[in-house]
Amino acid sequence: MLRGILISAVLAFSGIALLQGCAATIIGGAATGGAVAHDRRTTGTVIDDQGIEFKAMQMMNDHPELNDHSSISVTSYNYTLLLTGDAENDEIPKRYARLVSEIQKVLRVVNEVAVGPNATLSEQSHDAYVTTKAILALFDLDVPGFDPTRVKVLTQKGTLFLMGLVTREEGKVVTDQVRNVDGVLRVVKVFEYIER
């Protein structure tokens, strides 16, 4: 029952995300955001992460010299801020990473912004599809106590990013599972490991 509801939510958010042009970010948050009750983060941390993302996006809007020459997405999970997307040159994401590192409560900034042209609508659609397949693949894992909604998944030009509070065993199994998803070119783990 839960699996069916989550699959429906992921697929619904896939369509919405494609229409809005930020598929990877929205879909990555859909499974996690829709299952806050299962999240290992406290409610306060979830709210803080949302606030960090808002402040980071506002900071980008406040700097047109960065915003006009890049397409950077931000995802905060347990005070780790992941930067993905594209920029015209290497200095733009470096400068932005320095700016967002000063946001209150940010503990770590992971800069995975690629230098090159912005993702096309076709690439965004493909990334949304890959993200959806990866999320669904996590429901096939048989690991005691593992809840797939605790892993945030997003894709950028075939690179799959994984975030979440997981045990080392969970992280390994999740990574091995999504590596086999068609369309995944590379997997980047931004996990925070916990002891069970």
Beta strands, then each sheet from edge to edge (+ up, - down):
strand 1: 70-77
strand 2: 80-87
strand 3: 108-111
strand 4: 114-115
strand 5: 152-156
strand 6: 159-166
strand 7: 186-193
sheet 1: 1+ 2- 3-
sheet 2: 1+ 2- 4-
sheet 3: 5+ 6- 7-
end
